[in-house]
Every structure is written in C-alpha cells, then in structure tokens.
C-alpha cells in the first residue's frame, strides 16, 4: 500500500501543477507518460476528473476559463445576463476552489479510499480493471451550460447541456443522450471512440460532432478529417469532412443525411469563436441564399466586372451593420457569405445592397471562395452567371486572399428555393472551414 500511495502522491502533485498552470513541459510529459503506462494511475486520474466535473456541475453558475494544460476539465458557460437571484455566492466559489486544492494535496486518502474499497469488496474487479488498463466513472447528466473535457491523449471534448454521458477510458466515452463535439489533433488521440445507442464513432484524426436525440437516433457530422462508423451489427463505414450520417433508432445501420437539428446548428454557431474557430455552418444544410441581385441589372447585358462570393469570419449582419443598418435585410441570407465586387475606378471593394454598391474595407480573415461572371442569355433575355470555384490555386485579389481551402462547398448560380431565380446564388453542402 505504501508503494501505491507514493506513486499516487507523485501523480497528484503533477496534476496540481497542471491545474495551477505552473507545470513545466517536462512535468506535463511525465504526467502523460505516467497515465499512459500505469493502470492504477489512470484510475486515480479519472477519479480526479470525475470529482472536478462534479464540482463544476454542483456550482453550475461558476464560469471557468479553459486552460491549455494537459487533460484539464474546464467549463464553458453560455453568455447570458443572470438575474440577481442567480448570482453566484462568492462563498461557493471559495468552497469549490478549496475542494480542488484539497483533492490535489491529499492523495494518500484518495488512493486509500479507492483501492481499499476495491480490495475489501471486489478484489477480482480491481484485477479486471488493471488488465483493462483503466477504470470507468459513473454516468453523469449535464443539465445546464457546457463542459469541456481534456483526455490524457490530448483529445478535447465539449459536452453540451442536457447530455447524459459516461467516461469509459482514457480515450473513450459513451453518449446516451444529448450532444458533444470532439477535436482530435494528437497522434495519441487517434482512435478516440464515442459509443451511442445505435453504434460507435471511431476517430481517425478529426473534428466532429455527435447528437443523440430523445428517440435514441444518432447523428454524426464531420467538420474536418475522417471517422469510422460502426453500426449495431458491427459493420463499418467511413465518413469524411463535410458529410453527415444518421442511425435511426429503428434501424441497424448508418445512412447519409443532409439534416441536422436546429439545436446542433445553433451550438456550432455559438462555438464558432472558441471550439470551432473558422467553421461556418450554413443556415440550411441543403441550400442557402447568399444575395439576390436585382434581375433587371442582368437583362440588358453582362456586368462589366465579375463579382465574388466572399466568406466573412464575422457574421455579415454584424460585420456590415453600420453600412446596412436594417438587420432584417440579412434574415434570408447566408450568415457568413456575401457577394462583393471590386470597383476598378475607385479601387475599392464594394458590397451589393439593393441597387447600390457600398464601399467596405477588407479584413485579414476575409476569403474569396468563388468568382461569378455573366455567361449567356436565357430564353427571356436575362443573362445567367457562371461560378468558378478555386480548388487547387490560391493567392490574393486586390488585398483579399482567395481559394476554397477545404473545398467542401459548391455554389449554384441563378437558383433559389429549389427553382430557377436569376440573380440568386445557392450554396450546396453544409460547412466551410477556411
């Protein structure tokens, strides 16, 4: 027992340094190696994560700043104004902080409690856990806010509100209900697995989201990279970036779909600046209206210069609210895409607004993803447009970089709401990741 206590004492000391953000690179590596190699250390480490998450859930209104420290569990709270009755009592914050420090400074008690109970009541179970390499923690229900988990392998998982989940290993968990998003960017994280009622998602190095609804149907959206889906009978299928699949509660396999829930869509939009930097999820997963040019502008001949479809990291409604003060103007349009042109006479970029062109100043994050030019007249004499996507080339045009970095979208000109409509653009597919 003394050997175990000494081993655990070193583990908790390392964890304390990581939580306190005083750990050196060598200490972080030592902690990672210890957790990876020692089943007993994995068990204690998971206990620390579990207790930490319980404290977060208990003090659900306490905001926590996410840390880049190894495998730290942190909380991201929705931005909202709390009523006076819901203001956090400073004593609760102090209590939570004290408890965390107590956990990190009293390893001997923790190790004794965990392993003494196993030895006295279920010695065979403890051996099985050692052979398996890691112990499970009990199922948890996150009722409010969101929770970010950082696994020993470097995998980052964000659990959304109203989710029922269970950590099952140092690189796996179960999602019984709710929604999560995962970022797997380390070699050790490859193979990260999310089990759902209808099958499992095995990561191959990617960014993806999973939702299990009230009927137990499971939906998977890959934002970057690739995952392997395993259905309830063991069959496997690959899912690549920009693709979505669903396993219905009444079915045994995964099937392609173009739909995600409005809740899923909203969550991605809210996390655009944090967990998903650069990802733009369109208003509709099937087609999206960008900008409606007045048809009369195209009837008498082609426009003199090409227009461009531009991606704006900031939503266009917010970005151009001073230039276009009427917020309802953007209600039917794509959140992060807009049609622009460059005025050769004034040497300025311009935004198309009704029958006017308004000057605007580009920013570094702007990307031109396509060029639209007059193509030919249709039967009623209107000029159609041809869209060119940049797939294998990139550069700058008058100070704005161009190129579709991830090439996961396609654009159909002169089309809107499943029918021809001169002057409109439709975006097909789900996401854009510059």
N, C-alpha and C positions, 0 to 999 in steps of 0.2 A: 504493500500500500504506500509506503514512503516513496518508493520509486515512481509510482503513478503521481503522487502529489507533487514531487519535484518537477516531473515532466509537465504537468498541468500548470504549475506555477510559472514556468518559463513561457508557456503558451499565452496565459492571461496577461503576463507582463508585456508581451509583444502586441497583443490585441489592444491593451491600454494605450501603448504608444501610438498605434494606428488611429484609434478613436480620438486621441488627444492631438493628432496631426504633428507629432514630434518624431515619428519613426523615420529612420534613415532608409535609404534604398536597400541597404544590406539587411536591415531588420525586416522590411517588408518581404524580401526574398526568403529570409529564414522562416517567417511565418507561413508563407505559401508552401515552402518545402515541407515543413512540419505537418501541415494539414494534409498535404497530398500523400505523404508516406505513412502516417500513423493513424490507424482507425480510431484509437482512443482519443487522440487529439481532435479528430473530425467530430466525434460525438460531443466533446466539450465545446468545441467551436459552434456547433449547431445549437447547443443549449444557450450560448451567449446570444446568438442571432435571435433565437426564439424569445428569450427574456427581453431583449432590446425591442423587438417588434411589439411585444405585449405592452411595454411601457409606452410606446408610440401610440398604440391603439387605445390605451387607457386614457392618455392625455391627448385626445384626438384633435384638440384645437391648437396644440403647441406646434408652431412651424419649426422645421429643422432645415438648415442649409445643407444640401447634398455635398459630400466630400468625395474627392477622387481617391481617398485612401482605399487600400485593398479590402474588398469584401465587406464594406461597411453597409449597414442597413440604415437608410435615411428616409425621411418623409417629405413629400412634396404636396403642399396644400393648395387647394383652389383659391384663386384670388377673389375675395369677396369681403364685403363690409360686415363685420359681426355686430350684432345688437349688444347693448350693454349687459344683458343677462348672459351672453355667451362669451364675454371677455374672459381670458384665461387668468386665473388667480396666480400671482407670482409664486405663491407657496407650492402650487402643483408643479411648476417648472423646477423649483428648487428641489422638490422631492424626487422628481424624475431624474434630475442630474445626480443627486446624491445616490440614488439606487444604482445608477450606471457605474459610478465610481466604486460603490461597494461591491458590485459584481466583479469588477476588474481587480480589486485589491484583496478579495477573499477567495482565492482559487481553492485553497485547501478544503474549505467547507463545501464548495460546489462539487469538486471532484469526489469527495467522500460521499455526498448525498447521491450523486448519480450512480456511482459504481457500487456503493454499499447496498443500495436498494436492488440493484441488478444481482449482486452476489447472493443476497439473502432470499429473494423471492423468485428469481428466474435465472439461475446460472447458465442454463442451456441457451436462453435467449441472448445473453450477453455474448456468448461464444459465437452465435449465429451473426450477431451484429458485427463482431470483429472480422469474421470471414467475409461478410458482405462489404466491409470497408467503411460503413457509415450508418448512423442511426437516424431514424425518422423523428420528426417532431409532429405534434398533433395538428389536426386541421384547424384553420383559422378563418374567421369571417371578417373582412374589412368592410365596415358599414358606411364610412364616410371618408372623403379625401382620397389620397392615393399614397402608395407605399413603394419605395424603391429598394429592391434587394440587390446586394452585390455578392456574388458567389465567389468561393475561393479560386475558381478557374478564371475569374475576370469577367464572367457573364453579368450583365446588368439587366434586371427585370423590373418593370414598373407595373404594379398591381393597381387596377382601378377600383373605385368604390363599388360596394355591393358584390364583392367577389369572395367566393369560397375556395380556398387553396390550401395546399399542404406541401412543405418542403420534404422531399424524399431522398435527397442525396446532395453531394457537393456539386452536382451538375444536372439536377433534375427536380421537377416538381409536378404536382397534379393540380389542374384547374377544373373543379367540379361545376362551378358556375361563375359567370362574370367575364372579365376581360383583362388581358395583360399584353404588354409589349416587351420584346426582348432584343437586346443588342449583343451580338456575339462577335467580338473583334480580336480575341486572343486564340492562339493555337490550342491552348488547354481547354478552351470553351467549346471547341468543335465537338459535336455530338450531344450538346445540351438538349434535353428532352422535356417536352411538355405533354403530359398524358391528359386526355379529355375523355368524357364518357363514350365518345364514338371512335376513338383512335388516338394515336400519338403523333407528335410533330418532332422530328429529329433534325436539329440544326446542322448545316454544312458550312457555317461561317456566314452570318447574315444579320439582317434586321427584319423582324416580322411581328405581326400581331395576331392574337387568338381571342375569339369570343365564344363563350358557351351560353346560349340563351336559356329561357325558362323551360323550354321543351327538351333541353339537353342536346339540341343541334349544335354542331361545332363549325365555326368559320375561321379560315386562316387566310391572311393577306401577307404576301412577301413584299417588303419595300426594297430590299437590296440583298443580292446573293441568291441562295437556294436552300430549300429544306426538303426533307424526305418525309412523306406522309405514310403512316401505317394505319390501315383500317382495322375494324374489329375482328376480321378473319385472318389478319397477318399479311395481306397483300400490300405492296409498296408502290408509291408513285412519287415522282419529283415535281416540285413546284418552284418556279423561278420568279425573279423580281417582276413586279407589276401584275402578277397573277393572283387569283383568288379561288379558293375551293371551299366547298361546304360538305359536311357529312350530316345528313338529316337524321333526326332521332329514330325515324322509322326505317332507315336504310343501313346497309353494312359497308358502304364504300364512299370514297370522296368523289365529288363531281364538280366540274368547273361552274363558276357563277360570276355574274357581273355586279352582284349586290352585296353590300354590307349594311349593317343597321345604321340609322341616323346617330345613335349613341356612339358607335365606333368612329364614324366620320367626325363627329364633334370632338371626341377625345384626341384624335390625331391633330386636328386644327389647333386645339388648345396647347398641345405639346410641341407645336412647330418650332418654338424658340428654345426648347430645352432638350427633351428626349429625342426629337426628330428634327434637328437643325437642317433646313434646306428642303424638307419634304413638303410638297403642296398636294393635298388631297382635294380633288375637284368636287364641286357641288353635287354633281350627279356622277355615279360610277359608270354610266353608259355614255352620255353625251353632255356637253357643256357649252353654253352660249358664251362667246367671247365679246364680240362687239358688233353691233348692227350698223353698218354704213348705209346711209340713205341710198336707196336703189337708184334714184334719179342721177346721182353722181356718176353712175356707170353706164347710163343709157346712151350718151352721145359719143362715147369713145373711151379708150383706156385712160387711166390716170397717168399723169406724167412721170411719176416716180413710184417705185414699189413701196408697199407697206410691209411691216414686220409684226410678227407676234412676239411680244416681249414678256418674259417672266419677271415678276417683281416679288422679292422675298417678303416684303411688307404687303399686306392685302391692298388691292388697288383702291378700295374705298377709303382706307386710312391714308394711303400714300398721296392720293390726289384730292383729299377733302378740301383743301384750300383753293384748288383750281376748279373743282367741281363740287360746290357746297351742298348740292342736293343728294343726300345719301341714298334715296330711293332709285337714283339713276343706276346703281350697281346691283340692285336686287336680283336681276335675272341673269347676271353675268358671272363669269368665272372669277373666283376670289383672287387669284394671283396672276392672271393673264390678261393682256390688253393689246389692242392694235395701235401701233405707233408708226410714224414716218419721219424721215429727215428732210428738212427744208433746205435745198441747196442754195437758195437765195439768201436766207438769213443765217444759214449754217447753224441751225438749232433743231433739236429733236422736238417733235410735236405729238400731242395726244389728240386723237379724233374725238370730238364731242358734238353730237348732233351734226349741224352743218358747219361747224367751226373747227379750227385746229389751234390748240393751246400749247404754248411753249412749256417745256419742263426740263429739268436738269437731271441727267442720268446719275445713278449711284453705282458704286463698285459691284454690288450684288446683282445688278440687272443682267439678264441674259436674253439675247435674241435667239429664239429657237426655230424660227421659220420665216421665209420670205414669201409674200403674196404679190403676184403681178397679174395684170389683165391678160386674158388668154384668148377668148373668142366670143363672138356674139351668139346668143341663143335664138330661138325661133321668134321671140318678140322683140329682138333688137337689143337686149341687155348684154353687157359684157360680163362674162364669167371670169373667175380668177383661178390661177394655178398656184398651189402651195408647194414650196420646196423646203424640205427638212434637211438640216445639216447633220449628217450621221457620222462621217469619218473625217470631217475637217472642222477646224475652229480657228478663231482669230479675233479681230476687233473691227467694228464698223463705226467710224466716227466716235470712237471712245467707248462703245459698248461691246463687250465680248459676245461672240456668237458661237453656236454649237449646241446640240442637244446631248449633254454629257452622258445621260443614261439611256437615251433613245427608247423610252418606254411609253411614248405617246404618238398618236397620229392625228392629223387635222383634216377635216373635210370642209372645203370652202363652199359657200353659197348653199348652205343647208342648215335647217333648224327644226327641232322637234319632229324628227323622222320624215321630213318632207323638204323639197327644194325651196330655197328662200334666198334670192340674190342679195348679197351684202353681208350675210351672216357667216360665221365660222363655227364648226362643231369640233370639239376635242373628243376623240375616241380613246378609251382606256382610262386608267384610274389615277395614276400618280406621276409626279415629276420630281426628280431628285437631282438638282444641279451639282 
